[in-house]
C-alpha cells in the first residue's frame, strides 16, 4: 500500500502542476502579451472560471500527504517553514491580483494588481521548481528525521546546503520557462487577435531555452546524484520516460510551427507529466533524501501510516477522486472554446 500511495500523491501533485501550471503561466506572461486593459481582461478570462478550482489540487495533495505519510509531512513542513510561508503569501497575492483588479476602477491600482499577479506568478514558478530541486538534491536530515535549511548559504551543493543554491536555482529556471510556455500555449488556444499572436510567438521563442534548460538540468542532476539512475537500470522500461520527454518537446515544436496550440498545449502537459514522473521514478522509494547520510533518508516505509488506514483511505480517496474528476470534466466542458470580452467592464 505504501507504493500505491506514493503513486497517488505523485498523481495529485502532477495534476496540480499541469492544471494550475497554465494559470501560473498565464500570470507570468500577463503583462508581456497583454498591454491594454482589454487584452489583460482577455488573458484573465481564459483562466477566470478554473484558476481557483485548479488550486484545490494543491490542498488535496497536502491533505493526502498528511494522511498517508505523516512523518514526511511533519519533517518537510517544519524544515521548509520559511519557503512554505513565502509560497502561501504568494498564492494570496496572486488571488488578490486576479480578483481586485476587476473591482477597482482606477488605472494606478489596476496596474498595481496586474503587477502583483505577474510577479507572484513568476516567484511561485521559481519557488516550486526550487522545492522540487531540494527534494531531488536532498536536505540535511538528522537522525531524528528533522532538518533545518537557511534560505541560502554558500550556493554550493553539499551535506548542509541552503534552500537556494546553484542547482535549485537551475530547477527554478526550468520551472519558470516550462510554466511560461505552458501558459502561452493555453492562452493562445483560448484567444484570438493580438493576444493570440503574441502568445504564439512567445511560446515559439521559449522552446529553445526550454530544451537547453531541460538538458542542463539532467546533466546537473546526474552530476550531484548519479545514484538516481539506479531504478532506471534496475527497471529498463523506465527509460520510456526520458524518451517521451523528447517526443513531447518535438511535438511541442511541430505544433507551434503549425499554429496548432491545442496540440501544443497537450504536448506541454505531456512534458510536465513525464518530467515529474521521471523524478518520482528516480527517487522511489525515497520521498525526502538526506544530504547528510543516506541512512537518514525518509522513505515510503519509515514515514507511512498503518496499513489498515492506507487501505481504508484508498477507498475514500477513490470515491473523492470520482467526484473531483466529474466536476473538472463538467467545468472544462462548459467553458471550452475561445473566450471573448463580455459587456461587464467590471468582470474578467
C-alpha positions as CSV (number, residue, x, y, z in Angstrom):
1,X,0.0,0.0,0.0
2,X,2.9,2.4,0.6
3,X,3.8,2.2,-3.1
4,X,0.2,2.7,-4.1
5,X,0.0,5.9,-2.0
6,X,3.4,7.1,-3.4
7,X,1.8,6.9,-6.8
8,X,-1.4,8.6,-5.7
9,X,0.4,11.6,-4.1
10,X,2.6,11.8,-7.2
11,X,-0.5,11.8,-9.4
12,X,-2.1,14.6,-7.4
13,X,1.0,16.8,-7.5
14,X,1.3,16.2,-11.2
15,X,-2.4,17.2,-11.7
16,X,-1.8,20.4,-9.7
17,X,1.3,21.3,-11.7
18,X,-0.4,20.7,-15.1
19,X,-3.7,22.4,-14.2
20,X,-2.6,25.3,-12.0
21,X,0.6,25.4,-14.1
22,X,-1.1,27.1,-17.1
23,X,-2.8,29.5,-14.6
24,X,0.6,30.5,-13.3
25,X,2.0,30.6,-16.8
26,X,-0.8,33.0,-17.8
27,X,0.2,35.2,-14.9
28,X,3.9,35.1,-15.9
29,X,3.1,36.4,-19.4
30,X,0.1,38.6,-18.3
31,X,1.9,41.9,-18.7
32,X,4.1,40.7,-21.6
33,X,1.5,39.6,-24.2
34,X,-1.3,42.0,-23.0
35,X,-0.7,45.7,-22.9
36,X,-4.1,47.3,-22.9
37,X,-6.8,46.8,-20.2
38,X,-9.0,44.8,-22.7
39,X,-6.1,42.5,-23.6
40,X,-5.4,41.8,-19.9
41,X,-9.1,41.2,-19.2
42,X,-9.0,38.7,-22.1
43,X,-6.0,36.8,-20.6
44,X,-7.8,36.7,-17.2
45,X,-10.9,35.4,-18.9
46,X,-9.0,32.4,-20.2
47,X,-8.4,31.2,-16.6
48,X,-11.2,33.0,-14.7
49,X,-13.6,30.1,-14.4
50,X,-11.0,27.5,-13.4
51,X,-8.0,29.0,-11.6
52,X,-9.4,28.7,-8.1
53,X,-10.6,25.2,-8.7
54,X,-7.2,24.2,-10.0
55,X,-5.6,25.2,-6.8
56,X,-7.7,22.7,-4.9
57,X,-5.3,20.0,-6.2
58,X,-2.5,21.5,-4.1
59,X,-4.7,21.5,-0.9
60,X,-5.8,17.9,-1.7
61,X,-2.2,16.8,-2.3
62,X,-1.2,18.3,1.0
63,X,-4.0,16.6,2.9
64,X,-3.2,13.3,1.2
65,X,0.4,13.7,2.2
66,X,-0.6,14.3,5.8
67,X,-2.8,11.2,5.8
68,X,-0.5,8.8,4.0
69,X,3.0,9.9,5.1
70,X,2.6,11.9,8.3
71,X,6.2,11.7,9.3
72,X,7.2,13.2,5.9
73,X,4.6,15.9,6.3
74,X,5.9,16.8,9.8
75,X,9.5,16.9,8.7
76,X,9.1,18.8,5.4
77,X,6.7,21.4,6.8
78,X,8.9,22.2,9.7
79,X,12.2,22.2,7.7
80,X,10.6,24.2,4.8
81,X,8.7,26.5,7.1
82,X,10.1,29.8,5.6
83,X,9.7,28.9,1.9
84,X,6.2,27.5,2.5
85,X,5.2,30.7,4.2
86,X,6.5,32.6,1.3
87,X,4.5,30.4,-1.1
88,X,1.4,30.9,1.0
89,X,1.7,34.7,0.7
90,X,2.4,34.5,-3.0
91,X,-0.7,32.4,-3.5
92,X,-2.7,35.0,-1.5
93,X,-1.1,37.9,-3.5
94,X,-1.9,36.2,-6.8
95,X,-5.5,35.7,-5.8
96,X,-5.8,39.4,-4.8
97,X,-4.3,40.4,-8.1
98,X,-6.8,38.4,-10.1
99,X,-9.9,39.5,-8.2
100,X,-9.2,43.0,-7.1
101,X,-8.3,44.5,-10.5
102,X,-11.8,43.8,-11.7
103,X,-13.3,45.8,-8.7
104,X,-11.1,48.9,-8.6
105,X,-11.9,51.4,-11.3
106,X,-8.6,53.2,-11.1
107,X,-5.7,52.9,-13.6
108,X,-3.0,53.1,-11.0
109,X,-4.5,50.4,-8.7
110,X,-5.3,48.2,-11.7
111,X,-1.7,48.4,-12.8
112,X,-0.6,47.5,-9.3
113,X,-2.8,44.4,-9.2
114,X,-1.7,43.4,-12.7
115,X,1.9,43.7,-11.5
116,X,1.1,41.7,-8.3
117,X,-0.5,38.9,-10.4
118,X,2.5,38.7,-12.7
119,X,5.2,39.0,-10.0
120,X,3.6,36.4,-7.7
121,X,3.2,34.0,-10.6
122,X,6.9,34.4,-11.6
123,X,8.0,33.8,-8.0
124,X,5.7,30.9,-7.5
125,X,7.1,29.1,-10.5
126,X,10.7,29.6,-9.3
127,X,9.9,28.5,-5.7
128,X,8.0,25.4,-6.9
129,X,10.9,24.5,-9.1
130,X,13.4,25.1,-6.3
131,X,11.3,23.0,-4.0
132,X,11.5,20.0,-6.4
133,X,15.2,20.7,-6.7
134,X,15.6,20.4,-2.9
135,X,13.8,17.1,-2.9
136,X,15.9,15.7,-5.7
137,X,19.2,17.0,-4.3
138,X,18.4,16.1,-0.7
139,X,18.2,18.0,2.6
140,X,20.3,17.9,5.7
141,X,18.2,15.4,7.7
142,X,19.3,14.5,11.1
143,X,18.9,11.1,12.8
144,X,15.5,12.2,14.3
145,X,14.1,12.8,10.8
146,X,14.1,16.6,11.1
147,X,16.2,19.3,9.5
148,X,16.7,23.0,9.1
149,X,17.8,24.9,6.0
150,X,18.7,28.5,5.7
151,X,17.3,30.3,2.6
152,X,20.9,30.2,1.2
153,X,24.4,29.5,2.5
154,X,27.3,29.4,0.1
155,X,25.3,28.5,-3.0
156,X,27.0,25.1,-3.3
157,X,25.6,21.6,-3.2
158,X,26.9,19.8,-0.1
159,X,26.0,18.0,3.1
160,X,24.5,21.2,4.6
161,X,23.1,23.2,1.7
162,X,20.7,26.1,1.7
163,X,17.2,26.1,0.2
164,X,18.7,28.1,-2.7
165,X,21.9,27.0,-4.4
166,X,23.1,26.8,-8.0
167,X,21.2,23.5,-8.5
168,X,17.9,24.6,-7.0
169,X,18.0,27.9,-8.8
170,X,18.6,26.0,-12.1
171,X,15.5,23.9,-11.2
172,X,13.6,27.1,-10.6
173,X,14.6,28.5,-14.0
174,X,13.4,25.2,-15.7
175,X,10.1,25.6,-13.9
176,X,9.7,29.3,-14.9
177,X,10.3,28.7,-18.6
178,X,8.2,25.5,-18.6
179,X,5.2,27.1,-17.0
180,X,5.6,30.2,-19.1
181,X,5.4,28.2,-22.3
182,X,2.6,26.0,-20.9
183,X,0.6,29.2,-20.1
184,X,1.4,30.7,-23.5
185,X,0.0,27.5,-25.2
186,X,-3.1,27.7,-23.1
187,X,-3.7,31.5,-23.7
188,X,-3.1,31.1,-27.5
189,X,-5.5,28.1,-27.5
190,X,-8.3,30.2,-25.8
191,X,-7.9,33.6,-27.5
192,X,-7.9,35.4,-30.9
193,X,-6.4,38.6,-32.2
194,X,-3.3,40.3,-30.8
195,X,-3.1,38.2,-27.6
196,X,-3.3,35.0,-29.7
197,X,-0.4,36.2,-31.9
198,X,1.8,37.4,-29.1
199,X,1.3,34.3,-27.0
200,X,2.1,32.1,-30.0
201,X,5.3,34.0,-30.8
202,X,6.4,33.8,-27.1
203,X,5.8,30.1,-27.0
204,X,7.9,29.6,-30.1
205,X,10.7,31.7,-28.7
206,X,10.8,29.9,-25.4
207,X,11.1,26.5,-26.9
208,X,14.9,26.6,-27.4
209,X,15.6,27.9,-23.8
210,X,13.3,25.1,-22.6
211,X,15.3,22.4,-24.5
212,X,18.6,23.9,-23.2
213,X,17.5,24.1,-19.6
214,X,16.0,20.5,-19.7
215,X,19.3,19.1,-20.9
216,X,21.2,21.2,-18.4
217,X,19.0,20.1,-15.5
218,X,19.5,16.4,-16.5
219,X,23.3,16.8,-16.6
220,X,23.3,18.8,-13.3
221,X,21.1,16.2,-11.6
222,X,23.3,13.3,-12.6
223,X,26.5,15.2,-11.6
224,X,25.3,15.7,-8.0
225,X,23.3,12.4,-7.6
226,X,24.3,9.7,-10.1
227,X,22.6,7.1,-7.9
228,X,19.2,8.4,-9.3
229,X,19.8,6.2,-12.3
230,X,19.7,3.0,-10.2
231,X,16.0,2.5,-10.6
232,X,16.2,3.0,-14.4
233,X,18.9,0.4,-14.8
234,X,17.0,-1.9,-12.4
235,X,13.8,-1.5,-14.5
236,X,14.9,-0.5,-18.1
237,X,11.2,0.1,-19.0
238,X,11.5,3.4,-17.2
239,X,13.7,4.7,-19.9
240,X,10.5,5.3,-21.8
241,X,10.0,8.4,-19.6
242,X,13.0,10.4,-20.9
243,X,12.2,9.2,-24.5
244,X,8.7,10.5,-24.0
245,X,10.1,13.9,-22.8
246,X,12.0,14.2,-26.1
247,X,8.9,13.2,-28.0
248,X,6.8,15.9,-26.1
249,X,9.4,18.6,-27.0
250,X,9.4,17.6,-30.6
251,X,5.6,17.5,-30.7
252,X,5.5,20.9,-29.0
253,X,7.8,22.4,-31.7
254,X,5.9,21.0,-34.6
255,X,2.5,22.1,-33.1
256,X,3.7,25.7,-32.5
257,X,5.1,26.0,-36.1
258,X,1.7,24.9,-37.4
259,X,-0.1,27.3,-35.0
260,X,-2.0,24.3,-33.6
261,X,-1.9,25.5,-30.0
262,X,-4.4,22.8,-28.8
263,X,-1.8,20.2,-29.7
264,X,1.0,22.4,-28.3
265,X,-0.9,22.6,-25.0
266,X,-1.3,18.8,-24.8
267,X,2.4,18.4,-25.6
268,X,3.4,20.7,-22.7
269,X,1.0,18.7,-20.5
270,X,2.8,15.5,-21.6
271,X,6.2,17.1,-21.0
272,X,5.3,18.2,-17.4
273,X,3.8,14.8,-16.6
274,X,6.9,12.9,-17.8
275,X,9.4,15.2,-16.1
276,X,7.6,14.7,-12.8
277,X,7.1,11.0,-13.4
278,X,10.9,10.7,-14.2
279,X,11.8,12.4,-10.9
280,X,9.4,10.2,-8.9
281,X,10.7,7.1,-10.6
282,X,14.3,8.1,-9.8
283,X,13.6,8.9,-6.1
284,X,11.5,5.8,-5.3
285,X,11.3,4.6,-2.5
286,X,12.8,7.8,-1.1
287,X,10.4,10.7,-0.5
288,X,13.0,13.0,1.0
289,X,16.6,12.0,0.6
290,X,19.2,13.1,3.1
291,X,22.3,15.0,2.0
292,X,24.0,14.3,5.3
293,X,23.8,10.5,5.5
294,X,21.7,8.2,3.2
295,X,20.7,6.2,6.2
296,X,18.7,9.2,7.5
297,X,16.6,9.5,4.3
298,X,12.8,9.4,4.6
299,X,11.2,6.7,2.6
300,X,7.7,5.5,1.9
301,X,8.3,2.8,4.5
302,X,9.5,4.8,7.5
303,X,7.1,7.7,7.0
304,X,3.8,5.9,6.1
305,X,0.8,5.4,8.4
306,X,-0.5,2.0,9.2
307,X,-1.6,-0.5,6.5
308,X,-5.2,-0.5,7.8
309,X,-5.5,3.3,7.4
310,X,-3.9,3.2,4.0
311,X,-6.3,0.5,2.8
312,X,-9.4,2.2,4.1
313,X,-8.2,5.6,2.9
314,X,-7.7,4.3,-0.6
315,X,-11.4,3.5,-0.8
316,X,-12.4,7.0,0.3
317,X,-9.8,8.6,-1.9
318,X,-11.2,6.7,-4.9
319,X,-14.7,8.0,-4.2
320,X,-13.5,11.5,-3.7
321,X,-11.5,11.4,-7.0
322,X,-14.5,10.3,-9.0
323,X,-16.4,13.3,-7.7
324,X,-13.5,15.7,-8.3
325,X,-12.9,14.4,-11.8
326,X,-16.6,14.6,-12.7
327,X,-16.6,18.2,-11.5
328,X,-13.5,19.2,-13.6
329,X,-14.8,17.4,-16.7
330,X,-18.1,19.4,-16.3
331,X,-16.4,22.8,-15.8
332,X,-13.9,22.4,-18.6
333,X,-16.6,21.3,-21.0
334,X,-18.8,24.2,-20.0
335,X,-16.1,26.7,-20.6
336,X,-14.5,25.1,-23.7
337,X,-13.7,27.1,-26.8
338,X,-12.3,30.6,-27.3
339,X,-13.0,33.4,-24.9
340,X,-14.2,36.9,-25.7
341,X,-14.7,40.1,-23.8
342,X,-18.1,40.5,-22.1
343,X,-20.2,43.6,-21.7
344,X,-19.5,43.8,-18.0
345,X,-16.5,46.1,-17.6
346,X,-16.0,45.0,-14.0
347,X,-15.7,41.3,-14.8
348,X,-12.6,39.5,-16.0
